[in-house]
Amino acid sequence: MYSASDLKKGLKIEIEGQPYTVTEFEFCKPGKGTALYRCRLKNMITGATMDRTFRPVDKIDVPNVEEREIHYSYQDGDYYVFSDADTYEELRLDKDHLGDKIYFLIENSVCSVVMFNGEPIDVTLPTFIEKVIVDTEPGARGDTATNVLKPAKLDNGYEIQVPLFINQGDTVKIDTRTGAYAERVAKA
């Protein structure tokens, strides 16, 4: 168990059977009375945030959270199969669990999964991936003075906004955290 004095930004705690991450932390010592620990907490399963104030005597549960390295293997219907790098145990996650992350999965890429009580609650992909643009309108020659973007479709059907100089067949780097264009990959 943690005490309130152990609280800090990034700490994972459990409240009412749910895992939370401390996203903001403030220590407050009023002129009279006991100190207070004000925290903003983010639910690791639902993503909802809440504010909670703790007193120094409060005890806080430690969640059964584990982070493991996994490799994305293949797609099997509506399920995406990952394998543990050490035990070769397979983990099957559905589309609903992964959301838009399915567009950024590349076979044999190293990912990270957060498990709570043996159940996966979050998958972290590599920060950047490279994808090929299969469809976009050609940019107007010499129109590079402004930061104008145009839609482009990737080889997996996902649509992103790219600068005008990106053409069909170009390889681009995409930030998987935001799903946005990062840069064009130089041709080898």
C-alpha positions in Angstrom: 0.0 0.0 0.0 1.0 3.5 -0.7 0.6 6.4 1.7 -0.4 9.8 0.5 3.1 11.1 0.9 4.2 8.6 -1.9 2.0 10.3 -4.5 3.8 11.9 -7.5 3.1 12.5 -11.1 3.1 9.2 -13.1 2.4 6.9 -10.2 -0.2 4.2 -10.8 -2.7 3.7 -8.0 -5.9 1.7 -7.5 -9.2 3.2 -6.3 -12.4 1.2 -6.0 -10.9 -1.7 -8.1 -9.9 0.6 -11.0 -6.3 1.5 -12.0 -5.5 5.2 -12.2 -2.4 7.2 -13.2 -1.6 10.4 -11.4 -1.5 13.1 -14.1 -1.2 16.2 -11.9 -0.1 16.5 -8.3 -0.1 19.4 -5.9 1.0 19.5 -2.2 -1.0 22.1 -0.2 -0.2 23.1 3.4 -2.8 25.5 4.6 -1.9 27.8 7.5 -4.2 25.8 9.9 -4.9 22.1 9.8 -3.2 19.1 8.0 -1.5 19.0 4.7 -3.5 18.0 1.6 -2.4 16.2 -1.6 -4.5 17.3 -4.6 -4.3 15.0 -7.6 -5.8 14.7 -11.0 -6.2 11.0 -11.9 -6.8 9.3 -15.2 -8.6 6.0 -15.4 -6.3 3.6 -17.3 -9.2 1.6 -18.6 -11.8 4.2 -19.6 -9.6 7.3 -20.0 -11.9 9.3 -17.7 -10.3 11.9 -15.4 -11.2 12.9 -11.9 -9.9 15.1 -9.1 -9.2 13.6 -5.7 -7.8 15.1 -2.5 -5.8 12.9 -0.1 -4.9 13.5 3.6 -1.5 12.4 4.9 -3.1 9.5 6.8 -4.8 8.0 3.7 -3.7 4.6 2.4 -3.8 4.0 -1.3 -3.9 0.6 -3.0 -1.2 -0.6 -5.4 -2.7 -1.9 -8.7 -1.8 -5.2 -10.1 -0.4 -3.6 -13.3 2.3 -5.2 -15.4 3.9 -4.0 -18.7 5.2 -6.6 -21.1 6.9 -6.4 -24.5 5.0 -8.1 -27.3 5.3 -8.5 -31.0 2.4 -8.0 -33.5 2.1 -11.3 -35.4 -1.0 -11.3 -37.7 -4.7 -10.5 -38.2 -7.2 -13.3 -37.8 -10.6 -12.1 -38.8 -11.7 -9.4 -36.4 -8.8 -10.3 -34.0 -5.2 -9.1 -33.9 -2.7 -11.6 -32.6 0.3 -10.6 -30.6 2.9 -12.9 -29.1 5.0 -12.5 -26.0 8.7 -12.2 -26.8 9.8 -14.4 -23.9 7.1 -17.0 -23.4 5.7 -17.1 -27.0 2.2 -16.9 -25.5 -0.4 -15.5 -27.9 -2.6 -12.5 -27.0 -5.7 -11.9 -29.1 -7.3 -8.4 -29.1 -10.3 -7.3 -31.1 -10.9 -4.2 -33.2 -12.9 -2.5 -30.5 -10.1 -2.9 -28.0 -7.4 -1.4 -30.3 -9.4 1.4 -32.0 -7.5 3.4 -34.6 -4.3 1.6 -33.6 -5.2 -1.1 -36.1 -4.1 1.1 -38.9 -0.6 1.4 -37.6 0.1 -2.3 -36.9 3.0 -3.7 -38.9 3.9 -7.4 -38.7 6.8 -8.2 -36.3 6.8 -4.7 -34.8 7.6 -4.5 -31.1 4.8 -3.2 -29.0 4.1 -2.9 -25.3 1.0 -4.1 -23.5 -0.2 -3.0 -20.1 -2.0 -5.7 -18.2 -4.3 -5.2 -15.2 -5.2 -8.3 -13.2 -4.1 -10.4 -16.2 -6.3 -8.6 -18.7 -4.8 -6.2 -21.4 -6.0 -2.6 -21.0 -3.6 -0.7 -23.3 -1.3 -1.4 -26.2 1.5 1.0 -27.0 2.8 0.9 -30.6 6.2 2.1 -31.8 6.2 5.9 -31.9 6.8 6.2 -35.6 5.9 3.9 -38.5 6.5 4.2 -42.3 3.6 3.8 -44.7 3.1 4.3 -48.5 0.7 6.9 -49.9 -1.5 5.1 -52.4 -3.9 8.0 -53.3 -3.6 11.8 -53.2 -4.1 14.7 -55.5 -0.9 16.1 -57.1 0.3 19.3 -55.6 0.5 22.5 -57.5 4.1 23.2 -58.6 5.7 26.0 -56.6 2.9 26.3 -54.0 5.1 25.7 -51.0 5.1 29.1 -49.3 2.1 28.3 -47.1 1.5 25.4 -44.8 -1.4 23.9 -46.7 -2.4 20.3 -46.2 -4.3 17.9 -48.5 -5.9 14.5 -47.8 -3.9 11.3 -48.6 -4.9 7.7 -48.3 -2.4 5.1 -47.0 -2.0 1.5 -48.2 -4.3 0.3 -45.4 -7.2 2.7 -46.1 -6.4 5.2 -43.4 -6.6 8.9 -44.4 -4.2 11.6 -43.1 -3.4 15.2 -44.0 -0.1 15.7 -45.7 1.8 18.7 -47.2 1.2 19.6 -50.9 4.6 18.2 -52.0 3.7 14.6 -51.0 2.8 12.6 -54.1 1.3 9.2 -54.7 3.9 6.4 -54.1 5.9 8.4 -51.5 6.7 6.8 -48.2 5.9 8.9 -45.1 6.6 8.7 -41.4 3.5 8.8 -39.2 3.3 9.5 -35.5 1.2 6.6 -34.0 0.2 8.6 -30.9 -1.7 11.2 -32.9 -2.1 9.5 -36.3 -0.6 12.5 -38.0 2.0 13.0 -40.7 5.5 13.5 -39.3 7.9 13.6 -42.4 8.6 12.2 -45.8 11.1 9.3 -45.9 13.9 9.9 -48.3 14.1 7.5 -51.3 17.1 5.1 -51.1 
